[in-house]
Amino acid sequence: MQNILSASPLVILTLLLSLVCQPIAQSKEHPYETLGREVFESLKNQDFNKFFSQSVFSLKEYEFKEFLFTIRNQNIRDHLVEMHKIPFPDDANTTQKKWNLVFAHNWRNEWRHLARNTPLMIKSESFLPLLDSANDYGFQWETVSLLSVEVLLPMNWQNGRFEIRRDLDLSAFDSDSRSLFVERNMTYRLRPDKTTYSKSFMVGEKNEDSESIFKKGILGNRSGQGDITIRFEKESPSELFYFCPDQKGAGGVVRILDSENSDKPNQRQNLLLTITYGKPTRFFQILLKEVMMVGNRAVFFDRPQWLDQVDKPSHIQIWKKNDQ
């Protein structure tokens, strides 16, 4: 402190300005965004090992075993229970006891099925086709940029209500099947189909109250036509409601959580990567399918899909990696 006080006025002014002008730290990068960036960089640098490490096929046996046993996803558990052909004993009278038996009898078969996909197969069937598709457009990868990483959520209208792609939470947690779980610092792109035409989609602080509409971080015309993007930040509330102002009972609760919060279902998500190339700028997209959390990182479970050249996507909400 003595050295600062004895410094010249110019030095003191310079120090004060440096403190005032320091950049504000960006939000921590979401695991989905990390996955999207890592996959993009693997393609840009033609680094298959990096690509492979982002897939479920890179898991060790113990990692897969723990992931499957603790998976908080009712849809996946129900599917495996249906495949279980051995009758349950009388004392298997709870869903957890049944799951314990199903897991014990089936996890090795699931692991063997996964392990049959060798790195050579993944390279020839997933990695190289993406590069070949890009080469068809004459990509010079050093000039290609990643514009956005988004969770793609198809949305339609069924039985008088919005249906948004999602997996259910475990029945033991008694979660409302209409609840939509979203995470802070991640962009979600809701894509209505023709069945939602003229059905207004709104998000509000109160259920079915268009006067309480919540707009921050939500872009789109909300008329049932065209994409809607949603990105909630640190200051966003933990609970909102999605609804149609013209149809009662059409929506549900939006539960907003931090990515580190484990009190939520581990859902299968599709990630939409938008990349740019050339002058004038052209837009291309890649879909990472069946992305799930394994531990504290996201990995893709299905073959990524090249979506070709597209028009400039609407309502892009740019994210920036936190380098701090």
Long-range contacts (C-beta under 8 A, 24 or more apart in sequence): 25-322, 25-324, 26-320, 26-321, 26-322, 26-323, 26-324, 27-184, 27-185, 27-233, 27-234, 27-322, 28-185, 28-322, 29-185, 29-319, 29-321, 29-322, 30-183, 30-185, 30-186, 30-259, 30-319, 31-259, 31-293, 31-296, 31-297, 31-298, 32-149, 32-151, 32-186, 32-269, 32-271, 32-291, 32-298, 33-149, 33-185, 33-186, 33-319, 33-321, 34-297, 34-298, 35-149, 35-271, 35-288, 35-291, 35-297, 35-298, 35-299, 35-300, 36-146, 36-149, 36-271, 36-273, 36-288, 37-146, 37-149, 37-321, 39-273, 39-286, 39-288, 39-300, 39-304, 40-146, 40-273, 40-275, 40-286, 42-127, 43-127, 43-130, 43-131, 43-134, 43-141, 44-141, 44-142, 44-144, 45-141, 46-131, 46-141, 48-119, 48-123, 48-127, 51-122, 51-126, 51-127, 52-119, 52-122, 52-123, 52-127, 54-299, 54-300, 55-122, 55-126, 55-299, 55-300, 55-301, 56-114, 56-292, 56-294, 56-299, 56-300, 56-301, 57-114, 57-117, 57-119, 57-122, 58-299, 59-114, 59-294, 59-299, 61-111, 61-115, 63-294, 63-295, 64-107, 64-110, 64-111, 64-114, 65-107, 65-111, 67-294, 67-295, 68-103, 68-107, 68-110, 69-103, 69-107, 71-266, 72-169, 72-170, 72-173, 72-264, 72-265, 72-266, 73-167, 73-168, 73-169, 73-170, 73-265, 73-266, 73-267, 73-268, 74-167, 74-168, 74-169, 74-170, 74-171, 74-265, 75-167, 75-168, 75-268, 76-167, 76-268, 77-102, 77-170, 80-106, 80-110, 95-170, 95-171, 95-172, 96-172, 125-303, 126-303, 126-304, 129-306, 130-286, 130-304, 130-306, 133-306, 133-308, 134-284, 134-306, 137-277, 137-282, 137-284, 137-309, 139-277, 140-277, 143-277, 143-278, 144-275, 144-276, 144-277, 145-275, 145-276, 145-277, 146-273, 146-274, 146-275, 147-274, 147-275, 147-276, 147-283, 147-316, 147-318, 148-187, 148-272, 148-273, 148-274, 148-313, 148-316, 148-317, 148-318, 148-319, 149-187, 149-271, 149-272, 149-273, 149-274, 149-319, 150-187, 150-188, 150-189, 150-229, 150-271, 150-272, 150-274, 151-186, 151-187, 151-188, 151-189, 151-269, 151-270, 151-271, 151-272, 152-189, 152-191, 152-269, 152-270, 152-271, 152-272, 152-287, 153-188, 153-189, 153-190, 153-191, 154-191, 154-193, 155-190, 155-191, 155-192, 155-193, 155-196, 155-201, 156-192, 156-193, 156-195, 156-196, 157-195, 157-196, 157-199, 157-224, 158-195, 160-247, 160-249, 160-250, 161-244, 161-247, 161-249, 161-250, 161-251, 162-196, 162-199, 162-201, 162-242, 162-244, 162-250, 162-251, 164-190, 164-242, 165-270, 166-267, 167-265, 167-266, 167-267, 167-268, 168-265, 169-264, 169-265, 170-265, 175-265, 176-252, 176-253, 178-251, 178-252, 178-253, 179-252, 179-253, 179-254, 179-255, 180-242, 180-252, 180-253, 180-254, 180-255, 181-255, 181-257, 181-264, 181-265, 181-267, 182-230, 182-232, 182-254, 182-255, 182-256, 182-257, 183-232, 183-256, 183-257, 183-258, 183-259, 184-232, 184-233, 184-234, 184-236, 184-256, 184-257, 184-258, 184-259, 185-231, 185-232, 185-233, 185-234, 185-259, 185-319, 186-231, 186-259, 187-229, 187-230, 187-231, 187-317, 187-319, 188-229, 188-230, 188-231, 189-227, 189-228, 189-229, 189-272, 189-313, 189-315, 190-220, 190-227, 190-228, 190-229, 190-230, 191-227, 192-224, 192-225, 192-226, 192-227, 192-228, 196-224, 196-225, 197-224, 197-225, 198-223, 198-224, 199-224, 199-244, 199-246, 199-247, 199-250, 200-224, 200-244, 200-245, 200-246, 201-228, 201-242, 201-244, 202-242, 202-243, 202-244, 202-245, 203-230, 203-240, 203-241, 203-242, 203-254, 204-240, 204-241, 204-243, 205-237, 205-240, 205-241, 206-241, 207-241, 207-243, 207-251, 208-241, 208-243, 208-245, 208-248, 208-251, 210-245, 214-240, 217-317, 219-314, 219-315, 219-317, 220-314, 220-315, 226-314, 227-313, 227-314, 227-315, 228-315, 229-314, 229-315, 229-316, 229-317, 231-317, 232-256, 260-296, 266-292, 266-293, 267-292, 268-292, 268-301, 271-300, 274-310, 274-313, 274-316, 281-312, 282-309, 283-309, 283-310, 283-311, 283-312, 283-313, 284-308, 284-309, 284-310, 285-310, 285-313
